[in-house]
Amino acid sequence: MSRDSKARRDARRQQAGSRPIRRLGGVMKPHAQLLDADGQVVGGAGLRDGEWVLVLGAKAITTTSSAAMVLAMLKHTIATRAQAGLELRLQVSSALDAAATHEAMSVGKSLPQYLEWLEEERSQRRTGPDETAATATAARH
């Protein structure tokens, strides 16, 4: 190695400049916004590379291929925040609403029925099958 190789390498790096951060995936297109009482966006959902992305507090929380599932998660967030005394409202694009409605219709339900069914399924998974069966048995007696 020559004495000048480090100097040439450093000069080449300075001329090249900094490389921009390369993000994986395409641009996310927003389709839903959670707004607080002041109209500030606190979360939402978007579509990126064919998947719905749930965003809360400027962080991507999860992805799903289901438009109805992302709506159910947003509505659950609203309900959870309401219990803590924070009122949120949801604005949904017509594309997200249409995709979720189509998904609900494909299983023979209306969108509100399908969202209710998804919420029931979520709460059953949270409580577990043993607790759900015990609650149902206690309610019958």
C-alpha positions as CSV (number, residue, x, y, z in Angstrom):
1,M,0.0,0.0,0.0
2,S,1.2,3.5,-0.8
3,R,1.6,6.3,1.7
4,D,-1.0,8.3,-0.1
5,S,-3.8,5.7,-0.3
6,K,-5.6,6.8,2.8
7,A,-5.5,10.4,1.7
8,R,-6.9,9.4,-1.8
9,R,-9.6,7.2,-0.1
10,D,-10.7,10.1,2.2
11,A,-10.8,12.6,-0.7
12,R,-13.0,10.2,-2.7
13,R,-15.4,9.8,0.3
14,Q,-15.7,13.5,0.7
15,Q,-16.5,14.0,-3.0
16,A,-19.1,11.3,-3.0
17,G,-21.1,13.1,-0.3
18,S,-23.4,11.4,2.1
19,R,-25.7,8.6,0.8
20,P,-29.4,9.1,1.6
21,I,-31.1,6.6,3.8
22,R,-32.7,4.0,1.7
23,R,-36.1,3.0,3.0
24,L,-37.6,-0.4,2.4
25,G,-40.9,-0.5,0.6
26,G,-42.8,2.1,-1.3
27,V,-44.4,5.3,-0.2
28,M,-47.2,5.0,2.3
29,K,-50.5,6.6,1.2
30,P,-52.6,7.7,4.1
31,H,-56.2,6.4,4.3
32,A,-57.3,7.0,7.9
33,Q,-56.5,9.6,10.5
34,L,-57.2,9.6,14.3
35,L,-57.7,13.2,15.4
36,D,-57.7,14.5,18.9
37,A,-60.0,17.3,20.2
38,D,-57.6,20.0,18.8
39,G,-57.6,18.4,15.4
40,Q,-54.1,17.1,15.7
41,V,-53.3,13.8,14.1
42,V,-52.3,11.2,16.7
43,G,-52.4,8.1,14.5
44,G,-53.9,6.5,11.5
45,A,-53.5,4.0,8.8
46,G,-52.0,3.9,5.3
47,L,-51.4,1.6,2.4
48,R,-47.9,0.6,1.5
49,D,-46.9,-2.2,-0.9
50,G,-50.4,-3.7,-0.7
51,E,-50.5,-3.9,3.1
52,W,-52.3,-1.7,5.5
53,V,-50.0,-0.1,8.1
54,L,-51.4,1.0,11.5
55,V,-49.5,4.1,12.8
56,L,-49.8,5.4,16.4
57,G,-47.7,8.2,17.8
58,A,-45.6,8.5,14.6
59,K,-44.6,4.8,14.8
60,A,-45.7,2.0,12.6
61,I,-47.3,-0.5,15.0
62,T,-48.4,-3.4,12.7
63,T,-49.3,-4.3,9.2
64,T,-52.1,-6.4,7.8
65,S,-53.5,-7.3,4.5
66,S,-57.0,-6.8,5.9
67,A,-58.7,-3.4,5.4
68,A,-61.4,-4.3,7.9
69,M,-58.8,-5.4,10.5
70,V,-57.0,-2.1,10.3
71,L,-60.4,-0.3,10.8
72,A,-61.2,-2.6,13.8
73,M,-57.8,-1.8,15.3
74,L,-58.4,2.0,14.9
75,K,-61.9,1.7,16.4
76,H,-60.4,-0.3,19.3
77,T,-57.8,2.5,19.8
78,I,-60.6,5.0,20.0
79,A,-62.5,3.0,22.6
80,T,-59.4,2.4,24.7
81,R,-58.5,6.1,24.6
82,A,-62.1,7.0,25.5
83,Q,-61.9,4.9,28.7
84,A,-58.8,7.0,29.6
85,G,-60.8,10.2,29.0
86,L,-59.2,11.2,25.6
87,E,-61.8,11.6,22.8
88,L,-60.6,10.8,19.3
89,R,-62.4,10.9,16.0
90,L,-61.7,8.9,12.9
91,Q,-61.5,10.1,9.3
92,V,-61.5,7.3,6.7
93,S,-60.8,7.5,3.0
94,S,-63.4,6.1,0.6
95,A,-60.8,3.6,-0.7
96,L,-60.3,2.1,2.8
97,D,-64.0,2.1,3.5
98,A,-64.8,0.4,0.2
99,A,-62.0,-2.2,0.7
100,A,-63.3,-3.0,4.2
101,T,-66.9,-3.2,3.0
102,H,-65.9,-5.5,0.2
103,E,-64.1,-7.7,2.7
104,A,-67.1,-7.8,5.0
105,M,-69.4,-8.6,2.1
106,S,-67.2,-11.5,1.0
107,V,-68.0,-13.2,4.4
108,G,-71.7,-12.4,4.2
109,K,-71.8,-9.5,6.7
110,S,-72.2,-5.8,6.6
111,L,-69.2,-3.7,7.6
112,P,-70.5,-2.8,11.1
113,Q,-71.4,-6.5,11.8
114,Y,-68.0,-7.6,10.6
115,L,-66.2,-5.0,12.7
116,E,-68.2,-6.1,15.7
117,W,-67.3,-9.7,15.0
118,L,-63.6,-8.8,14.8
119,E,-63.8,-7.0,18.1
120,E,-65.5,-10.0,19.7
121,E,-62.8,-12.3,18.3
122,R,-60.1,-9.9,19.7
123,S,-61.6,-9.9,23.2
124,Q,-62.0,-13.7,23.2
125,R,-58.3,-14.1,22.3
126,R,-57.4,-11.7,25.1
127,T,-59.4,-13.4,27.7
128,G,-58.7,-16.9,26.5
129,P,-61.1,-19.8,25.8
130,D,-61.2,-21.0,29.4
131,E,-62.3,-17.6,30.8
132,T,-64.8,-17.1,28.0
133,A,-66.4,-20.5,28.6
134,A,-66.5,-19.9,32.4
135,T,-68.2,-16.5,31.9
136,A,-70.8,-18.0,29.5
137,T,-71.5,-20.8,32.0
138,A,-71.9,-18.4,34.9
139,A,-74.2,-16.2,32.8
140,R,-76.5,-19.2,32.1
141,H,-76.9,-20.1,35.8
